[in-house]
Structures are given as structure tokens and as C-alpha cells.
Amino acid sequence: MSRWYENTVFYHMYPLGMVGAEKINSASVESHGFSGLERWIPHIKELGCGAVYIGPLFQSMSHGYDTKDYSHVDYRLGSDEGFKSFIEECHKSGIKVVVDGVFNHTGREFPAFQDIRKNRENSRYRDWYQNVDFYGNTHFNDGFSYGAWRNYYELPALNLRNQEVREYLYDIIRGWIRNFNIDGIRFDCADCLDFEFIKETRRITSQEKQDFWLMGEVIHGDYSRWANGEMMHSVTNYELYKGLYSGHNDFNYFEIAHTVKRQSDENGGIYRNISLYNFVDNHDVDRIASILNEKRHILPVYILLYMLPGVPSIYYGGEWRIEGRKINGSDDGLRPALDLEEMTIAFGRDDFLETIKRLGKIRKENPVFAEGNYKELCLTNRQYAFARISADAAAVVAVNNDTNRSHMRIPVPVACTEAAELLSGKTVKPESGFLEVELEASSGMIFKLL
């Protein structure tokens, strides 16, 4: 039986962007951002999403990752009570809430860092940050140097090997669970975090809430170093993300299939026991609708996102195929303000939007896509079919990246009398152990074997 975070679809919200918050925080600004975000909850539920990942949202000075106060939500979004109300409304709709844990670094306005600036060698917080050197300096001319995330000195790096720092953060996490009733944490820069800190966080959060979920931002490396029984439950699957867009741009399904087989194949996939967090865009990378050379490829891309092993996530606006790119190093184009009512009117019953809803429904009603083993069935540069097989169910997924209609002859992986195509509602009967199907250009099919 899969756990909630394995058999769900996430909706990824970047709240400061969604509400059009000011770029620089000001305590004088009264915001009702959370009440605006609450209006998204019925839409998220209609998409078939059972969880939101929302963040960053705690007190910061600019983009949200320069934390000033871990205990309170950002003024630009509203009040702590407003956030509690948002979570309560999500829970009433059966939606879990996961927040950003920015624990690798703080902003320069964080009280401990300000104390070091003021009291220097006499500061009780001098060991709260990495490599503090009072004989050094930075371009801020503080009269000392310090470790920072990727040498970006606006984000001084916390010393997570300092027990006092760790205990402080553990108390913060307990407070988030007890005061806000969150259901999980996404670790920002998880590949920079101290392993013992992650292990202890896993232990503490499991005590606070048995089904609490920990997911981490990891780009490169062996994902099982961070996602395992002692540490996090999942990490961001950047390896598959790259394959999903380049495999379509290059008309090369071998790239995607190689990645999935390496990760999830039932006969030796190195992450087959881990539900990785899958996505096709997020708040840090160009949107998939901007990356794809052939815009129609967005349909098979999303079919694969939902039906391949792992936990699928939609980045807000993706359901409407909005575009966005980094420009001159700025992420603003990836994090736009969106008015839900305007988007609803503009897109109405858009075919792609309706397909996203159907994919969410299919995923929810067929646990085989969370629990089933992966098995490759057939593969060419432009056509790809695979099965998901569990003890009591089986499904076949086929996609076509060709610009032309294509015929596929797909071997049936288990005995069955017919196959129900879940997107169209049509049925196909196997012939001599094969499904003979016609796929339209840039399309896909999902079969439940009966």
C-alpha cells in the first residue's frame, strides 16, 4: 500500500510570484495574499492534485530564500493566521501542504548574522556560520568574511555542525508542525546540507507526525545518498527532467527510456524503491512550454510525467502552458503573478487543461501508477511504450513524438481480454498477444489491462 506522498500529484506554488509581491519586503505593507491563494484550492483539487508544495514563505527580504525570521510568514503574503487558514482550507479539500525549509543559509538580516556584524569576535553567534574569519572581508565590507551559498554573500551559510544551530532549527521545524500543521518539508539546497542534520530531522518529524514527508532539492549525484530510510523520502529528479525535454527536442526516446530503466527498472533500477519527485518545470528553470521546439510535444511530455515511476508535480501555470524564461540571470520570468479568474476565463475548457484533469483522475483512480513496477515494452527514437505492473493491476502507456501519425505493435505484458484507453474511453482487444494501436502525432495513450 503506497503512502499519501507516493500516490498523489503535487501542485507547486511560488507564492511571492503568484500574488505579485513587492521585490523588497516592507513591514509597512499590509497583505492579504493568503486569502488570494485560498481561491486556488478548488482549482488545484479540480486538477486532481492531492498536495501542494508552497514556498518560500517565511520572513525574508527579497526572493524568499534570504530568511530573516523562520517563525513567521512573509509580510508580503500576510499573517501567520492567514497561513493557518490556508492550510486548514487545503486540508478540508483533502490537500496536503509541504513548505520550503531553507536551512543551508539565511539572509544577512537574520538576527544571528546581524549580531556578528555588531559584536564581531564577542558575538555568541560567531560559530553559527561557516568559516567566519575576522581577518577577511567581502564586497559588503563587513570587516570579516564567511562561507556563503555558491559565494553569493547575500546568503551566508549556516554551520549545521554546530549543535546550537541544529537545536534552533529543530525547534523551528517542531513549531511549523505544531502551529501550522504542515505535512512535509522540501529542503532547499539539500545537497549542501549536513547528513546528520537531515537524519535527525527525519527522526524528529516522524515523531511529530508519522506520515510526514521530507523531499530535497538535489541536482547532481547519486540520489540514494539523500533519499533513503534514514534521511529524506524523495529528491528532485533533475535527471529525468532533462530527458523529458531533450528526448522530445531531439526526437530521441532512447534518452528518456535509458534514464527510466537506469532508475526504476524492476530488474535492477538503482532507485526502484524510491519515489523520486518528477517535474517538467519549476521556479528555477525555464518553463517547459518555452523549452520545447515542437509545442505539441507538451502532451506526451505530461503523459510521461504522470505515468512514469515517481511523484508528478505541476508548476503553477503549467496547466495553461504558460511560457517563461530566465532573462539576464533574473528568475522573474519564471515566477509571474497570475490571476486565477482571468486565467479561467481565458482558457475555459481548454483541451490541454482538460487532459491535465483527466491525467490527475487517472493517477488517483489507478494506484498501479504509484505502486507498479516499470517494464519497457517497445522503443524507437519516436515511439515508446512501457508497462506499470502491480500484484493486482497492469497498465500500458504509449507515446509518439513524431510529427506524423504512427502505428505501434505493443506486446501485452500480462494476460488480458481487453485494454481500456483511459484518455478516450475506447477499448482495444489484444491480437496474438499484442496491442495494435494508431497514435496521432505528438500524442499518447494510456491503457488499463482488463
LINJO-V347187 format. One record per residue. SS is DSSP state (helix for helix, strand for strand, loop for the rest). Layout:
ss=SS
ss=SS
//
This chain:
ss=loop
ss=loop
ss=loop
ss=loop
ss=loop
ss=loop
ss=loop
ss=loop
ss=loop
ss=strand
ss=strand
ss=strand
ss=strand
ss=loop
ss=helix
ss=helix
ss=helix
ss=helix
ss=loop
ss=loop
ss=loop
ss=loop
ss=loop
ss=loop
ss=loop
ss=loop
ss=loop
ss=loop
ss=loop
ss=loop
ss=loop
ss=loop
ss=helix
ss=helix
ss=helix
ss=helix
ss=helix
ss=helix
ss=loop
ss=loop
ss=helix
ss=helix
ss=helix
ss=helix
ss=helix
ss=helix
ss=loop
ss=loop
ss=loop
ss=loop
ss=strand
ss=strand
ss=strand
ss=strand
ss=loop
ss=loop
ss=loop
ss=strand
ss=strand
ss=strand
ss=loop
ss=loop
ss=loop
ss=loop
ss=loop
ss=loop
ss=strand
ss=strand
ss=strand
ss=strand
ss=strand
ss=strand
ss=strand
ss=loop
ss=loop
ss=loop
ss=loop
ss=loop
ss=loop
ss=helix
ss=helix
ss=helix
ss=helix
ss=helix
ss=helix
ss=helix
ss=helix
ss=helix
ss=helix
ss=helix
ss=helix
ss=helix
ss=loop
ss=loop
ss=loop
ss=strand
ss=strand
ss=strand
ss=strand
ss=strand
ss=strand
ss=loop
ss=loop
ss=loop
ss=strand
ss=loop
ss=loop
ss=loop
ss=loop
ss=loop
ss=helix
ss=helix
ss=helix
ss=helix
ss=helix
ss=helix
ss=helix
ss=helix
ss=helix
ss=helix
ss=helix
ss=helix
ss=loop
ss=loop
ss=loop
ss=loop
ss=loop
ss=loop
ss=strand
ss=loop
ss=loop
ss=loop
ss=strand
ss=loop
ss=loop
ss=loop
ss=loop
ss=loop
ss=loop
ss=loop
ss=loop
ss=loop
ss=loop
ss=loop
ss=strand
ss=loop
ss=loop
ss=strand
ss=helix
ss=helix
ss=helix
ss=loop
ss=loop
ss=loop
ss=loop
ss=strand
ss=strand
ss=strand
ss=loop
ss=loop
ss=loop
ss=loop
ss=helix
ss=helix
ss=helix
ss=helix
ss=helix
ss=helix
ss=helix
ss=helix
ss=helix
ss=helix
ss=helix
ss=helix
ss=helix
ss=helix
ss=helix
ss=helix
ss=helix
ss=helix
ss=loop
ss=loop
ss=loop
ss=strand
ss=strand
ss=strand
ss=strand
ss=loop
ss=loop
ss=helix
ss=helix
ss=helix
ss=loop
ss=loop
ss=helix
ss=helix
ss=helix
ss=helix
ss=helix
ss=helix
ss=helix
ss=helix
ss=helix
ss=helix
ss=helix
ss=helix
ss=helix
ss=helix
ss=loop
ss=loop
ss=loop
ss=loop
ss=strand
ss=strand
ss=strand
ss=strand
ss=loop
ss=loop
ss=loop
ss=loop
ss=loop
ss=loop
ss=helix
ss=helix
ss=helix
ss=loop
ss=strand
ss=loop
ss=loop
ss=loop
ss=loop
ss=strand
ss=loop
ss=strand
ss=strand
ss=strand
ss=loop
ss=helix
ss=helix
ss=helix
ss=helix
ss=helix
ss=helix
ss=helix
ss=helix
ss=helix
ss=helix
ss=helix
ss=helix
ss=loop
ss=loop
ss=loop
ss=helix
ss=helix
ss=helix
ss=helix
ss=helix
ss=helix
ss=helix
ss=helix
ss=helix
ss=helix
ss=helix
ss=helix
ss=strand
ss=loop
ss=loop
ss=loop
ss=loop
ss=loop
ss=loop
ss=loop
ss=loop
ss=loop
ss=loop
ss=loop
ss=strand
ss=strand
ss=loop
ss=loop
ss=loop
ss=loop
ss=loop
ss=loop
ss=loop
ss=loop
ss=loop
ss=helix
ss=helix
ss=helix
ss=helix
ss=loop
ss=loop
ss=loop
ss=helix
ss=helix
ss=helix
ss=helix
ss=helix
ss=helix
ss=helix
ss=helix
ss=helix
ss=helix
ss=helix
ss=helix
ss=helix
ss=loop
ss=loop
ss=loop
ss=strand
ss=strand
ss=strand
ss=strand
ss=strand
ss=loop
ss=loop
ss=helix
ss=helix
ss=helix
ss=loop
ss=loop
ss=loop
ss=loop
ss=loop
ss=loop
ss=strand
ss=loop
ss=loop
ss=strand
ss=loop
ss=helix
ss=helix
ss=helix
ss=loop
ss=loop
ss=loop
ss=loop
ss=loop
ss=helix
ss=helix
ss=helix
ss=helix
ss=helix
ss=helix
ss=helix
ss=helix
ss=loop
ss=loop
ss=loop
ss=helix
ss=helix
ss=helix
ss=helix
ss=helix
ss=helix
ss=helix
ss=helix
ss=helix
ss=helix
ss=helix
ss=helix
ss=helix
ss=helix
ss=helix
ss=loop
ss=loop
ss=helix
ss=helix
ss=helix
ss=helix
ss=loop
ss=strand
ss=strand
ss=strand
ss=strand
ss=strand
ss=strand
ss=strand
ss=loop
ss=loop
ss=loop
ss=strand
ss=strand
ss=strand
ss=strand
ss=strand
ss=strand
ss=strand
ss=loop
ss=loop
ss=loop
ss=loop
ss=strand
ss=strand
ss=strand
ss=strand
ss=strand
ss=strand
ss=strand
ss=loop
ss=loop
ss=loop
ss=loop
ss=loop
ss=strand
ss=strand
ss=strand
ss=strand
ss=strand
ss=strand
ss=loop
ss=loop
ss=loop
ss=loop
ss=loop
ss=loop
ss=loop
ss=strand
ss=strand
ss=strand
ss=loop
ss=loop
ss=loop
ss=loop
ss=loop
ss=strand
ss=strand
ss=loop
ss=loop
ss=strand
ss=loop
ss=loop
ss=strand
ss=strand
ss=strand
ss=strand
ss=strand
ss=strand
ss=loop
ss=loop
ss=loop
ss=strand
ss=strand
ss=strand
ss=strand
ss=strand
ss=strand
ss=strand
ss=loop
//
